[in-house]
Amino acid sequence: MTRVLITGAAGFIGSNFVEYALHAHPDWSITNLDRLTYAGFRVNIQPFEQTFPDRYRFVWGDICNPWMVEPLVAEHDLVIHFAAESNVDLSVIASGEFVRTNVEGTRVLLDACLKHGYANSQRRILIVSTDEVYGNAWQDRPSLESDPLLPCSPYAASKAGQDLLAYGYFATHDLPILRTRCSNNYGPRQDPTKLIPRFVLQALHNQALPVYGHGQNTRDWIHVSDHCRALDAVLHAPEHHLGEVFNIGADCEKNVLEISRSILNYLGYSRDLIEFVPDRPGHVRRHAVNSAKIQSELGWLPLVDFEQGIKETVAWYRNNPTWWRAIIAQQAQSLPNYSDVYGFERWLAD
Ligand SMILES: NC(=O)c1ccc[n+]([C@@H]2O[C@H](COP(=O)([O-])OP(=O)(O)OC[C@H]3O[C@@H](n4cnc5c(N)ncnc54)[C@H](O)[C@@H]3O)[C@@H](O)[C@H]2O)c1
């Protein structure tokens, strides 16, 4: 058995990755270390505990706690690091937890790997960074792996800190680290504070979809299943790629207005539900990555067509009220100012 430690797998991408990996790698035994913050949910991972009791286990704990992290790192061969504070809007309100989890948590993890013999070994550490570290993409081309990091939000800056810290540990200590910078994901199990699930649920409740500015900010959207396959490809990259970064994107740039219209279209609601609200400070105009490297070096390609993927995603949220009600109930308890910032808990009374 290959022993795989995955951090933050009670969240959106991590839970999708565990689901993918349990099927794709029958020889993997997975431990999920997650603190279950306002973005981590037992309901996302309980099916794995029931279906794969011998190959999946959950450990509740904080990535910043070395007493928790060290013994886990010691007993695993692969580490895939998703755990993060990931909500850009919340990082604008307060950034302390973002620096703590994303930078200090990564430092604790890397020091544990160092202490337990990962350097110059066959073991591997995959750091799931983000394309947000680049800040605005150029007008005339998507971001390349060699571009400077110019993060525009406290979230993105904390991820840039994580990303560069990981490179520093590779360069200094020969830790077998790989990093990925993926664009915006969509798919099932993304929490309703994020754009697509939020807009689906607001439309279903006949509430206005709040679009920042003029809705012209674009993102390069990728289905989470394509991201999971890409992470697997990078994890198994030939040894000469150690220390490198791989961009992951689907060449699918859409602005927020286009996304809003697609959602309303699939749900059969009027576009009048779109409401323009004042822009977010530091709002990035364009995120887009050039994925030529992962395509040519590792043979990965995105498979999910956007129109099909968004249609299925909208249907997933509409058809899973038990899921989103459980998520909202937990977030209302654990996120300070939830009623003022989101106010979704009022839907629980319906
Ligand atoms: N969502 C995207 O579009 C996207 C794109 C590129 C990269 N990423 C990166 O992928 C990773 C996963 O993103 P996501 O959207 O699934 O995030 P998410 O917010 O849905 O999940 C984060 C998970 O980390 C856990 N966590 C938070 N702090 C922790 C701590 N201190 N200790 C242990 N666990 C903790 C949470 O409980 C949660 O389960 C993040 O590192 C994010 O930066 C996300």
The ligand as a Tripos MOL2 file, in Angstrom:
@<TRIPOS>MOLECULE
LIG
   44    48     1     0     0
SMALL
NO_CHARGES

@<TRIPOS>ATOM
      1 N1        -11.1680   26.5920   -5.2060 N.am      1 LIG1
      2 C1        -10.3750   26.9370   -6.2210 C.2       1 LIG1
      3 O1        -10.8540   27.3710   -7.2720 O.2       1 LIG1
      4 C2         -8.8770   26.7510   -6.0990 C.ar      1 LIG1
      5 C3         -8.0760   26.9640   -7.2270 C.ar      1 LIG1
      6 C4         -6.6990   26.7430   -7.1310 C.ar      1 LIG1
      7 C5         -6.1450   26.3290   -5.9420 C.ar      1 LIG1
      8 N2         -6.9300   26.1530   -4.8540 N.ar      1 LIG1
      9 C6         -6.3000   25.6920   -3.6040 C.3       1 LIG1
     10 O2         -6.7530   24.3590   -3.3880 O.3       1 LIG1
     11 C7         -6.8370   24.1030   -1.9850 C.3       1 LIG1
     12 C8         -8.2400   23.6230   -1.6490 C.3       1 LIG1
     13 O3         -9.1710   24.6260   -2.0430 O.3       1 LIG1
     14 P1        -10.7260   24.4530   -1.7380 P.3       1 LIG1
     15 O4        -11.4520   25.3600   -2.6430 O.co2     1 LIG1
     16 O5        -11.0610   23.0180   -1.6860 O.co2     1 LIG1
     17 O6        -10.7830   25.0590   -0.2560 O.3       1 LIG1
     18 P2        -11.8760   24.8450    0.8670 P.3       1 LIG1
     19 O7        -11.9270   26.1370    1.6070 O.co2     1 LIG1
     20 O8        -13.1290   24.2860    0.2990 O.co2     1 LIG1
     21 O9        -11.2550   23.7150    1.8190 O.3       1 LIG1
     22 C9        -10.1810   23.9870    2.6780 C.3       1 LIG1
     23 C10       -10.0920   22.8500    3.6860 C.3       1 LIG1
     24 O10        -8.9500   23.0970    4.5290 O.3       1 LIG1
     25 C11        -9.3490   22.8590    5.8900 C.3       1 LIG1
     26 N3         -8.5120   23.6920    6.7620 N.ar      1 LIG1
     27 C12        -8.4990   25.0380    6.8470 C.ar      1 LIG1
     28 N4         -7.6260   25.4340    7.7780 N.ar      1 LIG1
     29 C13        -7.0690   24.3080    8.2880 C.ar      1 LIG1
     30 C14        -6.0770   24.0690    9.2880 C.ar      1 LIG1
     31 N5         -5.5130   25.0800    9.9600 N.pl3     1 LIG1
     32 N6         -5.7200   22.8020    9.5430 N.ar      1 LIG1
     33 C15        -6.3070   21.7600    8.8760 C.ar      1 LIG1
     34 N7         -7.2580   21.9330    7.9310 N.ar      1 LIG1
     35 C16        -7.6290   23.1950    7.6520 C.ar      1 LIG1
     36 C17       -10.8190   23.2610    5.9360 C.3       1 LIG1
     37 O11       -11.4810   22.6960    7.0550 O.3       1 LIG1
     38 C18       -11.3050   22.7250    4.5990 C.3       1 LIG1
     39 O12       -11.7030   21.3740    4.6980 O.3       1 LIG1
     40 C19        -6.4610   25.4010   -1.2820 C.3       1 LIG1
     41 O13        -5.1130   25.3070   -0.9130 O.3       1 LIG1
     42 C20        -6.6650   26.4630   -2.3630 C.3       1 LIG1
     43 O14        -5.8030   27.5590   -2.1490 O.3       1 LIG1
     44 C21        -8.2930   26.3510   -4.8940 C.ar      1 LIG1
@<TRIPOS>BOND
     1     1     2 1
     2     2     3 2
     3     2     4 1
     4     4     5 ar
     5     4    44 ar
     6     5     6 ar
     7     6     7 ar
     8     7     8 ar
     9     8     9 1
    10     8    44 ar
    11     9    10 1
    12     9    42 1
    13    10    11 1
    14    11    12 1
    15    11    40 1
    16    12    13 1
    17    13    14 1
    18    14    15 2
    19    14    16 1
    20    14    17 1
    21    17    18 1
    22    18    19 2
    23    18    20 1
    24    18    21 1
    25    21    22 1
    26    22    23 1
    27    23    24 1
    28    23    38 1
    29    24    25 1
    30    25    26 1
    31    25    36 1
    32    26    27 ar
    33    26    35 ar
    34    27    28 ar
    35    28    29 ar
    36    29    30 ar
    37    29    35 ar
    38    30    31 1
    39    30    32 ar
    40    32    33 ar
    41    33    34 ar
    42    34    35 ar
    43    36    37 1
    44    36    38 1
    45    38    39 1
    46    40    41 1
    47    40    42 1
    48    42    43 1
@<TRIPOS>SUBSTRUCTURE
     1 LIG1         1 GROUP 0 **** ****
